């Protein structure tokens, strides 16, 4: 698993980094929105 991921990252360096950063940002924003909605509606 780790070896396959490392090989994939070496062949797709910049797009993989961009996709990873964007997905982390999206995950955090969705978590904040859902958590905020959950806190407000409790």
Phi and psi restraints in degrees (range 20) as a CNS / XPLOR table:
assign (resid 1 and name C) (resid 2 and name N)
       (resid 2 and name CA) (resid 2 and name C) 1.0 -65.4 20.0 2
assign (resid 2 and name N) (resid 2 and name CA)
       (resid 2 and name C) (resid 3 and name N) 1.0 -40.2 20.0 2
assign (resid 2 and name C) (resid 3 and name N)
       (resid 3 and name CA) (resid 3 and name C) 1.0 -64.8 20.0 2
assign (resid 3 and name N) (resid 3 and name CA)
       (resid 3 and name C) (resid 4 and name N) 1.0 -42.3 20.0 2
assign (resid 3 and name C) (resid 4 and name N)
       (resid 4 and name CA) (resid 4 and name C) 1.0 -64.1 20.0 2
assign (resid 4 and name N) (resid 4 and name CA)
       (resid 4 and name C) (resid 5 and name N) 1.0 -41.6 20.0 2
assign (resid 4 and name C) (resid 5 and name N)
       (resid 5 and name CA) (resid 5 and name C) 1.0 -64.6 20.0 2
assign (resid 5 and name N) (resid 5 and name CA)
       (resid 5 and name C) (resid 6 and name N) 1.0 -41.9 20.0 2
assign (resid 5 and name C) (resid 6 and name N)
       (resid 6 and name CA) (resid 6 and name C) 1.0 -63.5 20.0 2
assign (resid 6 and name N) (resid 6 and name CA)
       (resid 6 and name C) (resid 7 and name N) 1.0 -42.8 20.0 2
assign (resid 6 and name C) (resid 7 and name N)
       (resid 7 and name CA) (resid 7 and name C) 1.0 -63.0 20.0 2
assign (resid 7 and name N) (resid 7 and name CA)
       (resid 7 and name C) (resid 8 and name N) 1.0 -41.8 20.0 2
assign (resid 7 and name C) (resid 8 and name N)
       (resid 8 and name CA) (resid 8 and name C) 1.0 -64.4 20.0 2
assign (resid 8 and name N) (resid 8 and name CA)
       (resid 8 and name C) (resid 9 and name N) 1.0 -41.0 20.0 2
assign (resid 8 and name C) (resid 9 and name N)
       (resid 9 and name CA) (resid 9 and name C) 1.0 -64.8 20.0 2
assign (resid 9 and name N) (resid 9 and name CA)
       (resid 9 and name C) (resid 10 and name N) 1.0 -37.2 20.0 2
assign (resid 9 and name C) (resid 10 and name N)
       (resid 10 and name CA) (resid 10 and name C) 1.0 -67.5 20.0 2
assign (resid 10 and name N) (resid 10 and name CA)
       (resid 10 and name C) (resid 11 and name N) 1.0 -32.5 20.0 2
assign (resid 10 and name C) (resid 11 and name N)
       (resid 11 and name CA) (resid 11 and name C) 1.0 -85.1 20.0 2
assign (resid 11 and name N) (resid 11 and name CA)
       (resid 11 and name C) (resid 12 and name N) 1.0 -23.2 20.0 2
assign (resid 11 and name C) (resid 12 and name N)
       (resid 12 and name CA) (resid 12 and name C) 1.0 -126.5 20.0 2
assign (resid 12 and name N) (resid 12 and name CA)
       (resid 12 and name C) (resid 13 and name N) 1.0 50.8 20.0 2
assign (resid 12 and name C) (resid 13 and name N)
       (resid 13 and name CA) (resid 13 and name C) 1.0 -56.5 20.0 2
assign (resid 13 and name N) (resid 13 and name CA)
       (resid 13 and name C) (resid 14 and name N) 1.0 -65.3 20.0 2
assign (resid 13 and name C) (resid 14 and name N)
       (resid 14 and name CA) (resid 14 and name C) 1.0 -67.8 20.0 2
assign (resid 14 and name N) (resid 14 and name CA)
       (resid 14 and name C) (resid 15 and name N) 1.0 -47.4 20.0 2
assign (resid 14 and name C) (resid 15 and name N)
       (resid 15 and name CA) (resid 15 and name C) 1.0 -59.9 20.0 2
assign (resid 15 and name N) (resid 15 and name CA)
       (resid 15 and name C) (resid 16 and name N) 1.0 -36.5 20.0 2
assign (resid 15 and name C) (resid 16 and name N)
       (resid 16 and name CA) (resid 16 and name C) 1.0 -66.0 20.0 2
assign (resid 16 and name N) (resid 16 and name CA)
       (resid 16 and name C) (resid 17 and name N) 1.0 -41.1 20.0 2
assign (resid 16 and name C) (resid 17 and name N)
       (resid 17 and name CA) (resid 17 and name C) 1.0 -64.9 20.0 2
assign (resid 17 and name N) (resid 17 and name CA)
       (resid 17 and name C) (resid 18 and name N) 1.0 -43.3 20.0 2
assign (resid 17 and name C) (resid 18 and name N)
       (resid 18 and name CA) (resid 18 and name C) 1.0 -62.9 20.0 2
assign (resid 18 and name N) (resid 18 and name CA)
       (resid 18 and name C) (resid 19 and name N) 1.0 -45.3 20.0 2
assign (resid 18 and name C) (resid 19 and name N)
       (resid 19 and name CA) (resid 19 and name C) 1.0 -63.2 20.0 2
assign (resid 19 and name N) (resid 19 and name CA)
       (resid 19 and name C) (resid 20 and name N) 1.0 -40.9 20.0 2
assign (resid 19 and name C) (resid 20 and name N)
       (resid 20 and name CA) (resid 20 and name C) 1.0 -63.9 20.0 2
assign (resid 20 and name N) (resid 20 and name CA)
       (resid 20 and name C) (resid 21 and name N) 1.0 -45.2 20.0 2
assign (resid 20 and name C) (resid 21 and name N)
       (resid 21 and name CA) (resid 21 and name C) 1.0 -63.6 20.0 2
assign (resid 21 and name N) (resid 21 and name CA)
       (resid 21 and name C) (resid 22 and name N) 1.0 -45.0 20.0 2
assign (resid 21 and name C) (resid 22 and name N)
       (resid 22 and name CA) (resid 22 and name C) 1.0 -64.1 20.0 2
assign (resid 22 and name N) (resid 22 and name CA)
       (resid 22 and name C) (resid 23 and name N) 1.0 -39.4 20.0 2
assign (resid 22 and name C) (resid 23 and name N)
       (resid 23 and name CA) (resid 23 and name C) 1.0 -68.4 20.0 2
assign (resid 23 and name N) (resid 23 and name CA)
       (resid 23 and name C) (resid 24 and name N) 1.0 -36.4 20.0 2
assign (resid 23 and name C) (resid 24 and name N)
       (resid 24 and name CA) (resid 24 and name C) 1.0 -65.3 20.0 2
assign (resid 24 and name N) (resid 24 and name CA)
       (resid 24 and name C) (resid 25 and name N) 1.0 -42.9 20.0 2
assign (resid 24 and name C) (resid 25 and name N)
       (resid 25 and name CA) (resid 25 and name C) 1.0 -62.7 20.0 2
assign (resid 25 and name N) (resid 25 and name CA)
       (resid 25 and name C) (resid 26 and name N) 1.0 -43.9 20.0 2
assign (resid 25 and name C) (resid 26 and name N)
       (resid 26 and name CA) (resid 26 and name C) 1.0 -62.4 20.0 2
assign (resid 26 and name N) (resid 26 and name CA)
       (resid 26 and name C) (resid 27 and name N) 1.0 -43.6 20.0 2
assign (resid 26 and name C) (resid 27 and name N)
       (resid 27 and name CA) (resid 27 and name C) 1.0 -62.3 20.0 2
assign (resid 27 and name N) (resid 27 and name CA)
       (resid 27 and name C) (resid 28 and name N) 1.0 -42.5 20.0 2
assign (resid 27 and name C) (resid 28 and name N)
       (resid 28 and name CA) (resid 28 and name C) 1.0 -66.2 20.0 2
assign (resid 28 and name N) (resid 28 and name CA)
       (resid 28 and name C) (resid 29 and name N) 1.0 -41.1 20.0 2
assign (resid 28 and name C) (resid 29 and name N)
       (resid 29 and name CA) (resid 29 and name C) 1.0 -68.5 20.0 2
assign (resid 29 and name N) (resid 29 and name CA)
       (resid 29 and name C) (resid 30 and name N) 1.0 -40.7 20.0 2
assign (resid 29 and name C) (resid 30 and name N)
       (resid 30 and name CA) (resid 30 and name C) 1.0 -63.5 20.0 2
assign (resid 30 and name N) (resid 30 and name CA)
       (resid 30 and name C) (resid 31 and name N) 1.0 -41.0 20.0 2
assign (resid 30 and name C) (resid 31 and name N)
       (resid 31 and name CA) (resid 31 and name C) 1.0 -62.0 20.0 2
assign (resid 31 and name N) (resid 31 and name CA)
       (resid 31 and name C) (resid 32 and name N) 1.0 -42.9 20.0 2
assign (resid 31 and name C) (resid 32 and name N)
       (resid 32 and name CA) (resid 32 and name C) 1.0 -64.7 20.0 2
assign (resid 32 and name N) (resid 32 and name CA)
       (resid 32 and name C) (resid 33 and name N) 1.0 -42.7 20.0 2
assign (resid 32 and name C) (resid 33 and name N)
       (resid 33 and name CA) (resid 33 and name C) 1.0 -65.5 20.0 2
assign (resid 33 and name N) (resid 33 and name CA)
       (resid 33 and name C) (resid 34 and name N) 1.0 -47.4 20.0 2
assign (resid 33 and name C) (resid 34 and name N)
       (resid 34 and name CA) (resid 34 and name C) 1.0 -66.4 20.0 2
assign (resid 34 and name N) (resid 34 and name CA)
       (resid 34 and name C) (resid 35 and name N) 1.0 -41.9 20.0 2
assign (resid 34 and name C) (resid 35 and name N)
       (resid 35 and name CA) (resid 35 and name C) 1.0 -65.7 20.0 2
assign (resid 35 and name N) (resid 35 and name CA)
       (resid 35 and name C) (resid 36 and name N) 1.0 -40.4 20.0 2
assign (resid 35 and name C) (resid 36 and name N)
       (resid 36 and name CA) (resid 36 and name C) 1.0 -63.9 20.0 2
assign (resid 36 and name N) (resid 36 and name CA)
       (resid 36 and name C) (resid 37 and name N) 1.0 -43.2 20.0 2
assign (resid 36 and name C) (resid 37 and name N)
       (resid 37 and name CA) (resid 37 and name C) 1.0 -62.2 20.0 2
assign (resid 37 and name N) (resid 37 and name CA)
       (resid 37 and name C) (resid 38 and name N) 1.0 -41.5 20.0 2
assign (resid 37 and name C) (resid 38 and name N)
       (resid 38 and name CA) (resid 38 and name C) 1.0 -64.9 20.0 2
assign (resid 38 and name N) (resid 38 and name CA)
       (resid 38 and name C) (resid 39 and name N) 1.0 -40.2 20.0 2
assign (resid 38 and name C) (resid 39 and name N)
       (resid 39 and name CA) (resid 39 and name C) 1.0 -66.7 20.0 2
assign (resid 39 and name N) (resid 39 and name CA)
       (resid 39 and name C) (resid 40 and name N) 1.0 -39.6 20.0 2
assign (resid 39 and name C) (resid 40 and name N)
       (resid 40 and name CA) (resid 40 and name C) 1.0 -70.5 20.0 2
assign (resid 40 and name N) (resid 40 and name CA)
       (resid 40 and name C) (resid 41 and name N) 1.0 -36.9 20.0 2
assign (resid 40 and name C) (resid 41 and name N)
       (resid 41 and name CA) (resid 41 and name C) 1.0 -88.3 20.0 2
assign (resid 41 and name N) (resid 41 and name CA)
       (resid 41 and name C) (resid 42 and name N) 1.0 -1.4 20.0 2
